[in-house]
Amino acid sequence: MDPARPGELEPQDPQNPERADHAILERIEIATEGEDCDECVRKLRPVLMKINGVQDVIVDLPDERVIVKFDARKTHAPDLHDAILQSGYRPAAQAD
């Protein structure tokens, strides 16, 4: 640690969030429209799992939402929305 900057982490410190190899995991719930069967899960989940940084996808049919856990350093919420649109489904204003 630099004595002149006592609260600042060194770049090589594994706890430093600025390290390139340090994942920043986020979880987002995206309301969707038009998914109502297991076939929807089989189509939508793989599309999202192919996105760089996505670690897990749960398609919640009863509540019409998709829950995605991802590394915010590798992808962003708009990328997830775009993938849902490209798969033929639509992000909704809110879940039922």
C-alpha positions in Angstrom: 0.0 0.0 0.0 1.2 3.5 -0.8 1.6 5.4 2.5 0.6 8.6 0.7 -2.8 6.9 -0.2 -3.7 4.7 2.7 -7.3 3.9 1.5 -6.3 3.0 -2.1 -5.7 -0.6 -3.1 -2.7 -1.7 -5.1 -3.4 -2.7 -8.7 -2.1 -6.3 -8.0 -4.3 -6.7 -4.9 -7.0 -9.4 -5.7 -9.6 -7.3 -3.8 -9.1 -4.4 -6.1 -12.3 -4.2 -8.3 -10.2 -2.6 -11.1 -8.4 -5.8 -11.8 -9.2 -7.2 -15.3 -9.5 -10.7 -13.9 -11.9 -9.7 -11.1 -15.5 -10.6 -12.1 -18.3 -8.2 -11.2 -21.4 -10.3 -10.9 -24.8 -8.8 -11.3 -28.3 -10.3 -11.3 -31.0 -8.8 -13.4 -34.7 -9.8 -13.7 -36.2 -9.0 -17.1 -39.9 -9.1 -17.6 -40.9 -10.9 -20.8 -43.9 -11.4 -23.0 -44.9 -14.4 -25.0 -43.2 -17.2 -23.2 -45.6 -19.8 -21.8 -44.2 -23.3 -22.4 -41.2 -25.5 -22.0 -40.4 -24.9 -25.7 -39.9 -21.2 -24.8 -37.3 -22.1 -22.2 -35.5 -24.4 -24.6 -35.3 -21.5 -27.1 -34.6 -18.6 -24.9 -32.1 -20.0 -22.3 -29.4 -21.1 -24.8 -29.5 -17.7 -26.6 -28.7 -15.9 -23.4 -26.2 -18.4 -22.2 -24.1 -17.8 -25.4 -23.5 -14.2 -24.5 -20.0 -13.6 -23.2 -20.2 -13.2 -19.4 -23.5 -14.8 -18.8 -23.2 -17.4 -16.0 -26.7 -18.5 -15.4 -30.2 -18.0 -16.8 -33.5 -19.0 -15.2 -36.6 -18.7 -17.2 -39.6 -18.2 -14.8 -42.7 -19.0 -16.9 -45.4 -18.4 -14.3 -44.1 -14.9 -13.5 -43.1 -14.2 -17.2 -39.5 -13.1 -16.4 -36.0 -14.1 -17.1 -33.4 -14.0 -14.3 -29.8 -13.6 -15.6 -26.6 -13.7 -13.6 -23.7 -12.1 -15.5 -20.3 -10.5 -15.3 -20.8 -6.8 -15.8 -17.3 -6.4 -17.2 -18.2 -8.7 -20.1 -21.8 -7.8 -21.0 -24.5 -5.3 -20.2 -28.2 -5.3 -19.7 -29.0 -3.9 -23.2 -27.1 -6.8 -24.7 -29.4 -9.2 -22.8 -32.5 -7.3 -24.0 -31.2 -7.4 -27.6 -30.7 -11.2 -27.3 -34.3 -11.6 -26.1 -35.6 -9.6 -29.0 -33.5 -11.6 -31.5 -34.8 -14.8 -30.1 -38.3 -13.8 -31.0 -39.5 -12.8 -27.5 -40.1 -9.3 -26.1 -38.9 -7.6 -22.9 -42.1 -6.4 -21.2 -42.7 -3.2 -19.3 -43.2 -5.3 -16.1 -43.8 -8.8 -15.0 -47.3 -9.9 -14.1 
